[in-house]
Amino acid sequence: MTLIVDMDWLVSHLNEPDIVIIDTRGNMPYRFGHIKNAILLGVDHVISVADNGANLVIDAQTAEKVFSKLGIDYSKTVIVYGEYPDPSPARIVWTLIYYGHPNTKLLDIGYNEWQKAGLPITKQIPTTSADVNFVPKINPLARADAQMIKEKQNDPNVVIVDARTPQEHFQARIPGSLLHNWEEGLGDYGKMFKDKNKLQRDLEEQGITKDKEVICYCHSGMRASHKYLQLKQAGFDNVRMYDGSIIDWAQRRNPLR
């Protein structure tokens, strides 16, 4: 499953009407310059903060409003970018996948690399189509919650992956989870992904294999979203992201190691 596009692909498709490009870097960087035709969407627009502080996926009604406003429907290919090595663009990609928009991809480089390559940038803010309707179609296979984690914790066919740093992992983690820091999946020279084959080998060496169901978590679901995309890019089919992550797990008084 290809969830990334490179700069050559995007340059050759920049002006196509069925491409929606999303810039996730925030209002000020966007106004100073962005990829031509890109529309601004901060990651906070795809997060609902629960009473316990966890960063959960927005509900379907909100998703419909947010993505319709950007001109996204099922005829569109959505390309998301941010700045290397910020994982938050992956959270937007994951949200679109969760709401049934599989034709969503992350640009393989950050904005700085795009700019350094002399590719088209602008300060002009594009208009979006007002008559587009995004229809949410929940993909339940993309998401996990605390109850699912508890049910699958001791299942030998399931691997729970902690995408945080070693320091965070050894301080407090979901019992039985394996550490695979999200940064281990980043590439060199501003690339958002490591080579697909290298990434697959790295994961397998840690016991994260394609025959298992994999559930990713981190602190608040940002880094875990990137790990989700890394796994998909490496050819893993059965992957979920626990958007509540360790905040939700701990606030529910579940055990930590």
N, C-alpha and C positions, 0 to 999 in steps of 0.2 A: 504494500500500500504506500503510494508516494504522497507524502504530506508536506513536501517542500518544493519550492521552485527556486532556480538560480536567477542571477541578475540578467543573464542573456535572455532567458525566457520572458521575464517581465518586461524588459526593454522592447522586445518584439511584439508584445501584446498590450502595451501601455494605453493605446487609444481605442481599444476595442470596447464596444458598448456593453458587452456582457461580462466585463471584468470590474469588480469592486475592490479597490485597494484601501486598506485600513491602516492608519498611522496611530500607534498606541502610546506615543512618547509624552503626551501632555500638551496643554494649550500653548505654553510659551515656546517650546522647541518647534512645535508645528508651525506657529506664526512666523518664526524666523526662517523657515524653509522646510519643504517636505517633498517627497517623490511626486512627480506630476500626476494629477488626478486623484491623489490620495485624500481620504476623508478622515477626520479626527474621531477617535473613540477611545476614551480612557478605560482602563481595566475596571475601574470602580463601577462602570455602568453595567457590568455583567456579574456583579457580586451582590448578594444580599447578606447583610450582617445579621446573624442569628442573635437571639437573646443571650446566648452563652459566649458570644464573641467570635464564633466560627464564621468563616467566609464561604457561604453556600452559594450554589448556582441560583440565579434569578428564576422566578417562576415563569410559566409559559406566557402569561399575559404581558409581563414586562419584556420578555424576549421578543414577542411579536412587535411591540411598540418600538423597541430599540433598533432592531434589525430592519424593520420596514422603513423607518426614518432614514436609514443609510442607503435605501434603494436595493435591498437584498431580497430576492425571491429565488425560487429553485432553478431559474434559468441562468443565474449568475455564478461565476467562479469568484470566490473571495480570496484575496491575498492579504495577509496580515504581516506587518513588520514593526520593529521597534528599534532599540539600540542594544548592541552586543555589550555585555552578556546578560541583559535583563530578561528574566523568564516570563514576565507578565504577558507578552504577546501570545504565548502558548495557551494562556488561560482563556483568551478570547477565541482562539482556534478550537480549543476543547469545548467551549460553550456552544459554538455553532455545530460541532459534531454531535454533542449531546442532544441538541434540538433538531437533529435530522438533516443537517446540511453537510453532506460528506464532501462536497466539492469546495473544500476550504483548505488553504495551504499557508505555510509560513515561509516568508522569504528567507533564504539561506544565509543572508548577511544582514548586519545592522545598518542603520541609516548612514553612519559615519563612513563605512566602507563604500556604500553606494555613491556618496558625495565625492570621496577620494578618487573613485573611478571616473569621475566626470560625467556621470549619467544624469538624465533630466531631472532637475529640481525646480521648484517654483514657490512663490509666496501666495499665489492665487488660490482662493478657496472655491472648489467646484460646487455646482448645484447638484442636488440629488432629485431623482424622480419622485413626485409626490403621490403617485397612484400605484405604488408597489406594495404588495401585501406579503409579509413573511408569515408562513404558516408553521408553527412549531409542531414537530413530530418527535416526541421524546424517544431517544435511543437508550433503553434501560441498561444495555450492555456496557455503556461507557462510564457508568457511575457506581460507586459503592458508598454505603453508609456504615455507621457504627455497628448496627445490628448484623449486617452482612459480615463484617470483619469478625465479630464474635462467633458467628456460625461457622466461618471458614478457617479460623485461626489454626486449628490442628489438622486440617485437611492436607494430606501429603501431595495432593494435586494442585495446591494453591501456594503461591509465593507472595508474601507481603513485602514490598520494597520501600525502604525509607530513602527518600531522595535528598535528605538534608546532609549537613557536614558530619564528619566523624565525631567531632566534639558534641554536637547536638544529639547524635545517635547514642553515644555512650552515657550521656547525661540522663536521658529519659526517652524511651521508645516503646512502641507497641510490642508486647512480648512475641517473640518468634520472628520478627521482621528482619530482613537482610538489608545491609547498608549498600546503596549504590548512589553516591553523591551525584546530583544532577549535572554538576560541572564535568564529570567524567565523560559525559556524552557530547560535550561541546567540541567543535573542531578548532583548528589552528587558523591564525590570521583573520579573526573576526567572523569565522563561520559558526553558524548556530548549531550545526550537527557534525559529529565525527563521521568519518567514512563508515558507510553502512556495514560492511563486512567486519571492520575492526570493532565496531560497536557490538555487533552480534557476538563476536568472540569474547569480548570483555564481559558481557552479560552472562554468557554460558560458563565462563571461568568462575563466576560468583554463584553458580547454581541456579541462575535465572534462565530457564530453558523454554523453548517454544511449546513443549507439550504440557506446560503448566498454565493455569490461570494466574495472571499477575495483577495485583492491586497496589497502586502507588499512593504514597502519602508524603507529606512534608510538614511544615508548620501551619501554613494557611492555604495550601492548595495551588500556589504559584509554581514552585519548583517541581511539584508532582505533576502538574500539567505538562511541563516540558519533558519530564521523564516519560509520561504517557506517549507523547509524540515520538520520543526517541525509540521506545519499544515498538511502536507501530512502524516507524521507518526501518527498523531492523528486521521486520517481517513477523512480529508477534501479532497474532490475531485476537487472542483472548485477554484483553487488557482493560482494566477499570481504573478510575481515579477517585480517590476518597477526598472529595472537595472540603469536607469539614476538617480533615487531617488531625494533627495531634491536639489542636485547640479543642475541637469537638470531642475527641476521644477522652481527654483529661477532664473536661468540664462535666462529662457524663459519669465521672467517678470510675471509669474503667481502669484496670490495672496497668501500670507502667513498669518497665524494667530499667 
